[in-house]
């Protein structure tokens, strides 16, 4: 308990240091207030920037820029990656991710932000179209690389969606199209799917009942380049 209180105190001090630096309007002081702390404290500072930006819409870009400046200069704490699991958070940190080319950065589980985004069960639907838009309109080399990263369980971000977040709800047409586009981008380097992961797909499919023509089955069949019937027979 003492160490937990100490940790909380350190995070509060880190936030206080950042606030003081922000009030000085000195970018070097802001960066230094971030750089002198460890990963957990930096994560607390970035969370403060995000929450303040949401509560003060007129200052949104200001706090977004502060977060980006700190991350570009001194790195993204790996602990933040698991929190980048919805569009709102990714939108805020996108300038930082883009400028520091941190799309493919992983945490201790080998997950990129795409793994955590696509596997987030709290999302009614992963924002495939949002990510596809980033591929189309942003510098996308490292974002494509992030699509190809395998975590400690040897799963790509899209496979995490199949296994952890597949629902019986139909994908809207624009999201389905976007998902196919992401699969195509992942495969642009002519890499092949890891067929051994089909056993995990089998376990995931047992919890959901599909018709033979269900869109999720079509997507999975396309991803693994296998007949739909082979998946259907997994039930």
C-alpha positions in Angstrom: 0.0 0.0 0.0 2.8 2.4 0.8 4.3 1.9 -2.6 0.9 2.6 -4.2 0.6 5.8 -2.3 4.1 6.7 -3.2 3.3 6.1 -6.9 0.2 8.2 -6.7 2.1 11.0 -5.1 4.8 10.8 -7.8 2.1 11.0 -10.5 0.5 14.0 -8.8 3.8 15.7 -8.6 4.6 14.9 -12.2 1.2 16.5 -13.2 1.9 19.5 -11.0 5.3 19.9 -12.7 3.7 19.8 -16.1 1.0 22.3 -15.1 3.7 24.7 -13.8 5.6 24.4 -17.0 2.5 24.9 -19.2 1.8 28.1 -17.3 5.3 29.4 -18.1 4.4 29.0 -21.8 8.0 27.8 -22.3 8.2 24.8 -24.6 11.6 23.8 -23.3 10.3 23.8 -19.7 7.3 21.7 -20.8 9.5 19.1 -22.4 11.8 19.0 -19.4 8.9 18.6 -17.0 8.0 15.5 -19.1 11.5 14.2 -19.7 12.5 14.1 -16.0 9.9 11.6 -15.0 9.5 7.9 -15.6 7.1 6.1 -17.8 4.2 5.8 -15.3 4.4 9.5 -14.4 4.7 10.5 -18.1 1.6 8.4 -18.8 -0.2 10.3 -16.0 0.9 13.6 -17.6 -0.4 12.6 -21.0 -3.7 11.5 -19.4 -4.0 14.9 -17.8 -3.5 16.6 -21.2 -6.1 14.4 -22.8 -8.7 14.9 -20.1 -8.1 18.6 -19.9 -8.5 18.9 -23.7 -11.8 17.1 -23.5 -13.0 19.3 -20.7 -11.8 22.5 -22.4 -12.7 22.3 -26.1 -11.3 25.7 -26.8 -7.9 24.5 -25.6 -8.1 21.1 -27.3 -5.4 21.8 -29.9 -3.2 23.4 -27.3 -3.1 20.4 -25.1 -2.9 18.1 -28.1 0.2 19.9 -29.3 1.8 19.8 -25.8 1.3 16.0 -25.7 2.8 15.7 -29.2 5.8 17.9 -28.4 6.6 15.8 -25.3 6.2 12.5 -27.1 8.2 13.5 -30.2 11.0 14.8 -28.0 11.1 12.1 -25.3 9.0 9.1 -26.5 5.6 7.5 -25.9 5.4 5.5 -22.6 4.6 1.9 -23.5 1.8 1.9 -20.8 -0.2 4.4 -22.8 -0.6 2.0 -25.8 -3.3 -0.1 -24.0 -5.3 3.0 -23.5 -5.4 4.0 -27.1 -8.5 1.8 -27.6 -11.1 4.1 -29.1 -11.3 6.8 -31.8 -11.5 9.7 -29.4 -8.2 8.8 -27.7 -6.5 8.0 -31.0 -7.6 11.3 -32.6 -6.1 13.2 -29.7 -2.8 11.4 -29.9 -2.6 11.0 -33.6 -0.3 14.0 -34.3 2.1 12.6 -31.7 1.9 9.1 -33.2 2.4 10.4 -36.7 5.2 12.8 -35.9 7.2 10.3 -33.8 6.3 7.4 -36.2 5.1 5.4 -33.1 2.2 3.6 -34.9 4.1 0.3 -34.6 5.4 0.8 -31.1 4.5 -2.1 -28.8 3.9 -2.5 -25.1 5.0 -5.4 -22.9 2.5 -7.7 -24.5 3.7 -7.0 -27.9 0.6 -5.1 -28.8 0.4 -2.0 -31.0 -2.4 0.5 -30.5 -4.2 -1.3 -33.3 -4.2 -4.6 -31.3 -5.8 -2.8 -28.4 -8.3 -0.9 -30.6 -9.5 -3.9 -32.6 -9.7 -6.1 -29.5 -11.6 -3.6 -27.3 -14.9 -5.4 -26.4 -16.4 -2.1 -25.2 -16.6 -0.8 -28.8 -19.8 -1.8 -30.5 -17.7 -2.0 -33.7 -14.0 -1.4 -34.2 -13.5 1.8 -36.3 -12.0 0.1 -39.4 -13.1 2.9 -41.7 -11.4 5.4 -39.4 -8.1 3.5 -39.6 -8.5 3.1 -43.4 -8.9 6.9 -43.6 -5.6 7.4 -41.8 -4.0 5.0 -44.3 -5.4 7.0 -47.2 -4.7 10.5 -46.0 -1.8 10.4 -43.6 1.8 9.3 -44.0 1.0 5.6 -43.7 4.2 3.5 -43.9 4.5 2.9 -40.2 0.7 2.5 -39.9 0.9 -0.3 -42.5 3.8 -1.8 -40.5 1.6 -1.7 -37.4 -1.0 -3.8 -39.2 1.6 -6.5 -39.7 3.0 -6.6 -36.1 2.4 -9.9 -34.3 2.0 -9.7 -30.5 3.3 -12.2 -27.9 0.5 -14.6 -28.9 1.6 -14.3 -32.6 -1.6 -12.4 -33.5 -1.9 -9.5 -35.9 -4.4 -6.6 -34.9 -7.0 -8.0 -37.3 -6.6 -11.5 -35.8 -7.2 -9.9 -32.4 -10.5 -8.6 -33.8 -11.5 -12.1 -35.0 -10.6 -13.8 -31.7 -11.5 -11.2 -29.0 -14.1 -8.9 -30.5 -16.1 -10.8 -33.1 -19.8 -10.2 -32.6 -22.9 -11.6 -34.3 -23.9 -8.1 -35.5 -23.5 -7.4 -39.2 -20.7 -5.1 -40.2 -22.1 -2.0 -42.0 -21.1 -1.9 -45.6 -18.6 0.9 -45.2 -16.9 -0.9 -42.3 -16.8 -4.2 -44.2 -15.2 -2.5 -47.2 -12.7 -0.8 -44.9 -11.8 -4.1 -43.2 -11.1 -5.7 -46.5 -8.9 -2.7 -47.4 -6.9 -3.1 -44.2 -6.4 -6.8 -44.9 -5.2 -5.9 -48.4 -2.8 -3.4 -47.0 -1.5 -5.9 -44.5 -0.9 -8.4 -47.3 0.7 -5.9 -49.7 4.2 -7.3 -48.7 3.0 -10.7 -50.0 3.1 -12.2 -46.5 1.0 -15.2 -45.8 -1.4 -15.8 -42.9 -0.3 -18.0 -40.0 -2.7 -20.9 -40.5 -1.9 -22.2 -37.0 -4.0 -19.4 -35.6 -7.1 -21.0 -37.1 -7.4 -23.0 -33.9 -8.0 -19.8 -32.0 -10.6 -18.7 -34.6 -12.3 -22.1 -34.0 -12.6 -21.3 -30.3 -13.9 -17.8 -31.0 -16.5 -19.0 -33.5 -18.0 -21.4 -31.0 -19.4 -18.5 -29.0 -21.3 -17.0 -31.9 -23.8 -18.6 -34.3 -23.5 -17.7 -37.9 -25.3 -18.5 -41.1 -23.2 -19.8 -43.9 -23.3 -16.4 -45.7 -22.6 -14.3 -42.6 -20.2 -11.4 -43.4 -17.7 -12.2 -40.6 -17.2 -15.7 -42.0 -16.5 -14.2 -45.5 -14.0 -11.8 -44.0 -12.2 -14.6 -42.0 -12.2 -16.8 -45.1 -10.6 -14.1 -47.1 -8.0 -13.3 -44.5 -6.9 -17.0 -44.2 -7.4 -17.6 -47.9 -9.6 -20.6 -47.1 -13.1 -21.7 -48.2 -16.0 -20.4 -46.1 -17.1 -24.0 -45.8 -13.9 -24.9 -43.9 -14.8 -22.2 -41.4 -18.4 -23.1 -41.2 -17.5 -26.7 -40.4 -15.5 -25.5 -37.4 -18.7 -25.2 -35.4 
